[in-house]
Amino acid sequence: MVIKYRKSVFFIVAVFSILSCSVEKKQKAGENSPAEGKINSYYLAGPLRERVKNSVLSLEDGYKELIFISPGGLPSDALEIANEIIDKKYKIIISQLCLSACAEYILPAAKSIEFRYPAPKENVPTPHAPLIGFHWNAMMIEHLMRENAEYGLEHCTFSDSKNLNALQLNAGVNNEFWKEVLVKLGRSDFTVDYRANECPWKIMEFENDFWFPTSKQLRKMYKLKFKGSVCADDYESCTQAIDSLWPKGHRFVIGDRVYVSQDKG
């Protein structure tokens, strides 16, 4: 299944590397054994792709908490990480941000969840409660494909959609939360690009880039259980966090309010 975008949000990965660089320096390659006399937690900063996945899968026994700072990632890698979290019964701590696949896969998989402000060693200039953000997911894509495609769906497995649905259903969160997200993303421009004997490609763009729910919305709509607060609980703080990560002119929904990013400073 291939997806194209007219409006890309991948630039956040580059900006994110600035946020996480100090954390990365603290976590040297091969340091996968918990230190004696310290809290058994492990930092994982970056996209949910092969590097982070391999870090999780290679952890030795003794760790109880995984601290994630992630802008999202690939469904296949996120699913493997989530299954490992479930098997090892890890507590998940979120600092700074947890977007897209992080919010869709990692949070439901956790034994327990804590949202916290950045630790001093993370060197965040303006600390804020973490941004928990949602945009499209595999289940939403399947829905939009079935709604818009005239033919070619016999070549689509929708395996990512099935796997995510099963994960969220088994975790006890609302596996139809994507419907709430779809409403918040606003008007969509979804075009199907047909290819011979292939699952059609999708070209899509939404009115809003991300929805950042409040704690109340996460608990009531997503059925997520956690400790702590999220950035959307404080609208002004959340706008400042958004402005530090995205360039001017991008649209977001904070709770129920639309916000357009401004120039930094």
C-alpha positions as CSV (number, residue, x, y, z in Angstrom):
1,M,0.0,0.0,0.0
2,V,1.6,3.3,-1.1
3,I,0.5,6.7,0.0
4,K,1.5,10.0,-1.5
5,Y,1.0,13.4,0.1
6,R,0.4,16.9,-1.2
7,K,1.2,18.4,2.2
8,S,4.0,16.6,4.1
9,V,4.7,16.8,7.8
10,F,7.9,14.8,7.6
11,F,10.0,18.0,8.2
12,I,9.1,17.6,11.9
13,V,11.5,14.7,12.1
14,A,14.4,17.1,11.3
15,V,13.2,19.6,13.9
16,F,12.7,16.8,16.3
17,S,16.4,15.8,16.1
18,I,17.3,19.1,17.7
19,L,14.9,18.4,20.6
20,S,16.3,14.9,21.2
21,C,20.0,15.3,20.6
22,S,20.9,15.7,24.3
23,V,19.0,12.6,25.2
24,E,20.7,10.7,22.4
25,K,24.1,11.6,23.7
26,K,23.2,10.2,27.1
27,Q,22.1,6.8,25.6
28,K,25.2,5.3,24.0
29,A,25.0,2.4,21.6
30,G,25.2,-0.9,23.5
31,E,24.0,0.6,26.8
32,N,21.1,-1.8,27.1
33,S,21.7,-3.0,30.6
34,P,20.0,-1.2,33.6
35,A,22.5,0.5,35.9
36,E,22.6,-0.7,39.4
37,G,21.1,1.6,42.0
38,K,19.2,3.7,39.4
39,I,15.6,3.7,38.2
40,N,15.3,1.1,35.5
41,S,14.2,3.4,32.7
42,Y,15.4,3.7,29.1
43,Y,15.2,6.7,26.8
44,L,14.0,6.1,23.2
45,A,14.1,9.3,21.2
46,G,13.3,9.4,17.5
47,P,10.9,8.0,14.8
48,L,9.5,4.5,15.4
49,R,11.6,2.9,12.8
50,E,14.4,0.3,12.7
51,R,16.8,2.0,15.1
52,V,14.3,2.5,17.9
53,K,12.7,-0.8,17.2
54,N,16.0,-2.6,17.5
55,S,16.8,-0.7,20.7
56,V,13.6,-1.9,22.3
57,L,13.9,-5.5,21.1
58,S,17.5,-5.7,22.3
59,L,16.9,-4.5,25.9
60,E,18.0,-6.9,28.6
61,D,15.8,-7.9,31.5
62,G,15.6,-5.3,34.3
63,Y,14.0,-2.3,32.6
64,K,10.6,-1.4,33.8
65,E,10.0,2.0,32.1
66,L,10.5,3.2,28.6
67,I,10.6,6.9,28.0
68,F,9.5,7.9,24.5
69,I,10.0,11.1,22.6
70,S,8.7,10.4,19.2
71,P,7.1,12.1,16.2
72,G,5.7,8.8,14.9
73,G,7.0,6.2,12.5
74,L,6.1,3.2,10.3
75,P,3.1,1.0,11.2
76,S,5.1,-2.2,10.9
77,D,7.9,-1.1,13.2
78,A,5.5,0.5,15.6
79,L,3.5,-2.7,15.8
80,E,6.7,-4.7,16.7
81,I,7.6,-2.2,19.4
82,A,4.0,-2.3,20.7
83,N,4.0,-6.1,20.9
84,E,7.3,-6.1,22.8
85,I,5.9,-3.5,25.2
86,I,2.9,-5.7,25.8
87,D,5.0,-8.9,26.3
88,K,7.4,-7.2,28.7
89,K,4.7,-5.2,30.5
90,Y,6.6,-1.9,30.3
91,K,5.4,1.3,31.8
92,I,5.5,4.1,29.2
93,I,6.6,7.6,30.0
94,I,6.0,10.3,27.4
95,S,8.1,13.5,27.4
96,Q,8.0,16.4,24.9
97,L,5.8,14.7,22.2
98,C,4.1,11.5,21.1
99,L,2.6,11.9,17.6
100,S,1.0,9.7,15.0
101,A,2.1,6.0,15.4
102,C,3.4,6.8,18.9
103,A,-0.1,7.8,20.0
104,E,-1.8,5.0,18.0
105,Y,0.5,2.0,18.9
106,I,2.7,2.8,21.9
107,L,0.2,4.3,24.2
108,P,-2.4,1.5,24.0
109,A,0.3,-1.1,24.5
110,A,1.6,0.3,27.8
111,K,1.0,-1.4,31.1
112,S,0.6,2.2,32.5
113,I,1.2,5.6,31.1
114,E,2.7,8.8,32.5
115,F,2.8,12.1,30.7
116,R,5.5,14.4,32.2
117,Y,7.4,17.6,31.6
118,P,11.0,17.2,30.1
119,A,13.7,16.1,32.5
120,P,16.6,18.7,33.1
121,K,19.0,16.6,31.0
122,E,16.7,17.0,27.9
123,N,17.6,20.7,27.8
124,V,14.3,21.9,26.5
125,P,14.3,25.8,26.4
126,T,10.6,26.1,27.1
127,P,9.4,23.0,29.0
128,H,5.8,22.0,28.3
129,A,3.5,19.0,28.9
130,P,3.9,16.6,26.0
131,L,2.1,17.1,22.7
132,I,-0.1,14.0,22.1
133,G,-1.1,14.3,18.4
134,F,-3.2,12.3,16.0
135,H,-3.7,12.5,12.2
136,W,-4.6,9.8,9.7
137,N,-4.0,6.1,10.6
138,A,-4.3,2.8,8.7
139,M,-8.0,2.3,9.7
140,M,-8.9,5.8,8.4
141,I,-7.0,5.1,5.2
142,E,-9.0,1.9,4.6
143,H,-12.2,3.8,5.3
144,L,-11.4,6.5,2.8
145,M,-10.2,4.0,0.2
146,R,-13.4,2.0,0.4
147,E,-15.4,5.2,0.2
148,N,-13.5,6.7,-2.8
149,A,-11.9,3.9,-4.9
150,E,-14.0,2.7,-7.8
151,Y,-11.9,-0.5,-8.4
152,G,-8.6,-2.2,-7.5
153,L,-9.4,-2.9,-3.8
154,E,-9.0,-6.6,-4.4
155,H,-5.3,-6.0,-4.5
156,C,-5.3,-4.3,-1.1
157,T,-4.7,-6.4,2.0
158,F,-5.3,-3.6,4.5
159,S,-3.1,-5.5,6.9
160,D,-1.9,-2.4,8.8
161,S,-5.5,-1.5,9.4
162,K,-6.4,-5.0,10.7
163,N,-3.3,-5.1,12.9
164,L,-4.0,-1.7,14.4
165,N,-7.6,-2.4,15.0
166,A,-6.7,-5.7,16.8
167,L,-4.1,-3.9,18.9
168,Q,-6.4,-1.2,20.1
169,L,-9.4,-3.5,20.6
170,N,-7.3,-5.9,22.7
171,A,-5.8,-2.9,24.7
172,G,-9.2,-1.6,25.7
173,V,-8.9,1.8,24.0
174,N,-11.5,3.0,21.6
175,N,-10.6,1.4,18.3
176,E,-13.0,3.8,16.5
177,F,-11.2,6.9,17.8
178,W,-10.0,7.5,14.3
179,K,-13.5,8.6,13.4
180,E,-13.2,11.5,16.0
181,V,-9.8,12.3,14.5
182,L,-11.2,12.4,11.0
183,V,-13.8,15.0,12.1
184,K,-11.1,17.1,13.7
185,L,-8.8,17.0,10.6
186,G,-11.5,18.7,8.7
187,R,-12.1,18.7,4.9
188,S,-10.1,16.1,3.1
189,D,-8.8,16.0,-0.5
190,F,-8.4,12.3,-1.2
191,T,-7.5,11.2,-4.7
192,V,-7.1,7.6,-5.8
193,D,-4.3,6.9,-8.2
194,Y,-4.9,3.6,-10.0
195,R,-2.1,1.2,-10.9
196,A,-2.4,-2.1,-12.9
197,N,-2.7,-5.1,-10.6
198,E,-1.7,-3.1,-7.6
199,C,-3.5,-1.7,-4.6
200,P,-4.3,1.9,-5.6
201,W,-2.1,4.7,-4.4
202,K,-3.6,7.5,-2.3
203,I,-2.9,11.2,-2.6
204,M,-4.4,13.0,0.4
205,E,-4.5,16.3,2.2
206,F,-6.5,17.4,5.2
207,E,-7.5,20.8,6.3
208,N,-5.7,20.4,9.6
209,D,-2.3,18.7,10.1
210,F,-2.8,17.3,13.6
211,W,-5.4,17.1,16.4
212,F,-4.0,17.5,19.9
213,P,-6.7,16.3,22.3
214,T,-7.0,17.4,25.9
215,S,-6.7,15.0,28.8
216,K,-10.4,14.9,29.1
217,Q,-10.8,14.1,25.4
218,L,-8.2,11.4,25.6
219,R,-9.9,9.8,28.6
220,K,-13.5,10.1,27.4
221,M,-13.1,9.5,23.6
222,Y,-9.9,7.4,23.3
223,K,-10.6,5.6,26.6
224,L,-7.0,6.0,27.5
225,K,-5.8,5.7,31.1
226,F,-2.8,7.8,32.2
227,K,-1.3,10.0,34.8
228,G,-0.2,13.6,34.2
229,S,-1.4,16.3,31.8
230,V,-0.9,17.0,28.1
231,C,0.0,20.2,26.2
232,A,-3.5,20.7,25.0
233,D,-4.7,21.2,28.6
234,D,-3.0,24.6,28.5
235,Y,-3.9,26.3,25.2
236,E,-1.3,29.1,25.3
237,S,1.5,26.8,26.3
238,C,0.5,24.4,23.5
239,T,0.6,27.2,20.8
240,Q,4.1,28.1,21.9
241,A,5.2,24.4,21.6
242,I,3.6,24.2,18.1
243,D,5.4,27.4,17.0
244,S,8.7,25.9,18.0
245,L,8.2,22.8,15.9
246,W,6.3,23.9,12.8
247,P,6.8,26.8,10.4
248,K,4.2,29.5,9.9
249,G,0.9,28.7,8.3
250,H,0.2,25.1,9.4
251,R,-3.2,24.4,10.9
252,F,-3.9,22.3,14.1
253,V,-6.7,21.6,16.4
254,I,-5.9,22.1,20.1
255,G,-8.8,20.5,22.0
256,D,-11.6,22.0,20.0
257,R,-9.9,25.2,18.9
258,V,-8.2,25.7,15.5
259,Y,-4.7,27.2,15.7
260,V,-2.5,28.3,12.8
261,S,1.2,28.2,13.5
262,Q,3.2,31.5,13.7
263,D,6.8,32.5,13.1
264,K,9.1,31.4,16.0
265,G,9.7,34.2,18.5
